[in-house]
């Protein structure tokens, strides 16, 4: 009987870059991201899918990377917290809002909150209001032991405001370009 676990080479598309990784069949996506791809922004808290610290986006939807095998992610687009900022380094609206609203303290849970909120706000048109109740629902699956959640809830609303501001600027830029 062999104790050597079979290895699989899979192509993982993370933050717009596809990279091959060789992993055992049971390697968790969170471990592949952190250890094999050396993207350490994704944190692992409970290893049971309860805390949300390991949340990444899989084809735009939030998933607990500690509950998914890396081999299952092949052929899907994965976005980690490192991939939220744009190509020019401009912070994602949720990142900017967390900064503006002091939505973090120790920061351990923050990557999971950022990815969760980023995905949820894609369901809202720029300009749409996000109530505090809706914001609490959005973050309800993520745990934070430090903040008391109030500033995180404020950050959800602020992120939507930033999305609206940026959409307005983009519309204005398009109108200016069309008028030339």
C-alpha positions in Angstrom: 0.0 0.0 0.0 1.4 3.4 -1.0 1.2 6.3 1.3 2.1 8.8 -1.4 -1.0 10.8 -2.4 -1.5 11.2 -6.1 -0.7 14.7 -7.5 -2.8 16.6 -10.1 -1.7 19.5 -12.2 -4.5 22.0 -12.5 -4.6 25.5 -14.1 -6.0 28.0 -11.7 -7.1 31.4 -13.1 -6.5 33.8 -10.2 -6.9 37.5 -10.5 -6.8 37.3 -14.2 -3.6 35.2 -14.4 -3.7 31.5 -15.2 -1.1 29.5 -13.4 -0.5 25.7 -13.3 -0.2 24.2 -9.8 0.5 20.6 -8.8 -1.6 19.6 -5.8 -2.9 16.5 -4.1 -6.6 15.9 -4.8 -7.5 17.0 -1.3 -5.6 20.3 -1.3 -8.0 23.0 -0.2 -8.4 26.0 -2.5 -7.4 28.2 0.4 -4.1 26.3 0.9 -3.4 26.3 -2.9 -3.9 30.1 -3.0 -1.8 30.8 0.1 0.9 28.2 -0.2 1.2 27.2 -3.8 0.4 30.6 -5.4 1.8 32.6 -2.5 -1.2 35.0 -2.4 -1.5 35.4 1.4 -4.3 37.9 1.5 -6.9 35.1 1.8 -7.0 34.1 5.5 -8.0 30.9 7.0 -9.8 31.2 10.3 -12.1 28.3 11.3 -11.4 25.8 8.5 -15.1 24.9 8.6 -16.6 27.5 6.4 -18.2 29.4 9.3 -16.2 32.6 9.7 -15.9 33.8 6.1 -12.2 34.9 6.4 -11.3 32.7 3.5 -14.0 34.0 1.1 -12.9 34.4 -2.5 -14.9 35.0 -5.6 -15.4 32.1 -8.0 -16.9 33.4 -11.2 -18.0 36.4 -9.3 -19.8 34.5 -6.5 -18.4 34.4 -3.0 -17.2 30.9 -1.9 -15.5 29.7 1.2 -12.1 28.5 -0.1 -11.6 26.3 2.9 -14.5 24.2 1.9 -13.5 23.7 -1.8 -10.7 21.6 -3.3 -8.3 23.3 -5.6 -9.0 20.8 -8.3 -12.7 21.9 -8.3 -11.6 25.4 -9.2 -10.0 24.6 -12.5 -11.8 26.3 -15.4 -13.3 29.0 -13.1 -12.2 32.6 -12.5 -11.0 33.1 -9.0 -10.7 36.6 -7.4 -8.9 37.1 -4.2 -8.6 40.3 -2.2 -5.3 41.0 -4.1 -7.4 41.1 -7.3 -10.0 43.7 -6.2 -8.0 46.8 -7.0 -7.9 47.7 -10.7 -4.9 47.3 -13.0 -3.7 50.9 -12.1 -3.8 50.1 -8.4 -6.9 52.1 -7.7 -8.7 50.6 -4.7 -12.0 48.8 -5.2 -14.9 50.8 -3.8 -15.2 48.4 -0.9 -11.5 48.7 0.0 -11.8 52.5 -0.2 -15.0 52.5 1.9 -13.4 50.3 4.6 -10.5 52.8 4.8 -12.9 55.8 4.9 -15.2 54.2 7.5 -12.5 52.5 9.6 -14.2 49.2 8.9 -11.3 47.1 10.3 -9.2 46.7 13.4 -6.9 43.7 13.4 -7.6 43.0 9.7 -7.7 39.2 9.9 -11.3 38.9 8.7 -11.1 41.9 6.3 -10.3 40.0 3.1 -13.4 37.9 3.5 -15.6 40.9 4.1 -14.2 42.8 1.2 -14.8 39.9 -1.3 -18.2 39.2 0.1 -19.3 42.8 -0.1 -17.8 43.4 -3.5 -19.8 40.4 -4.9 -23.0 41.5 -3.2 -22.9 45.1 -4.5 -22.7 43.8 -8.0 -26.4 43.0 -7.5 -27.1 46.7 -7.0 -27.2 49.3 -9.8 -25.0 52.3 -9.1 -27.3 54.9 -7.5 -29.4 52.3 -5.7 -29.6 52.6 -2.0 -28.4 49.9 0.3 -30.2 50.1 3.6 -28.4 49.3 6.9 -30.6 46.2 7.1 -29.5 45.0 3.7 -25.9 45.8 4.6 -26.3 43.6 7.8 -27.7 40.8 5.6 -24.8 41.1 3.2 -22.2 40.7 6.0 -24.2 38.4 8.1 -22.2 35.3 7.1 -18.8 36.8 8.1 -17.5 37.0 11.6 -15.4 39.7 13.2 -14.2 39.5 16.7 -12.9 43.1 16.9 -15.2 45.7 15.4 -18.7 45.3 16.5 -19.8 45.5 12.9 -21.1 49.1 12.9 -18.3 50.5 10.8 -18.4 47.5 8.5 -22.1 48.2 7.9 -21.3 51.9 7.2 -18.6 50.8 4.8 -21.2 48.8 2.7 -23.2 52.0 2.2 -20.1 54.0 1.6 -18.9 51.5 -1.0 -22.2 51.9 -2.9 -21.8 55.7 -2.8 -18.3 55.3 -4.3 -19.6 53.0 -7.0 -22.3 55.6 -7.8 -19.7 58.4 -7.9 -17.4 56.5 -10.2 -20.3 55.5 -12.5 -21.2 59.2 -12.7 -17.7 60.2 -13.6 -17.5 57.4 -16.2 -20.8 58.6 -17.7 -19.5 62.2 -17.7 -16.2 61.1 -19.4 -18.1 59.2 -22.0 -20.4 62.2 -22.7 -17.3 64.5 -23.0 -15.6 62.1 -25.4 -18.7 61.7 -27.5 -19.0 65.5 -27.8 -15.5 65.9 -29.2 
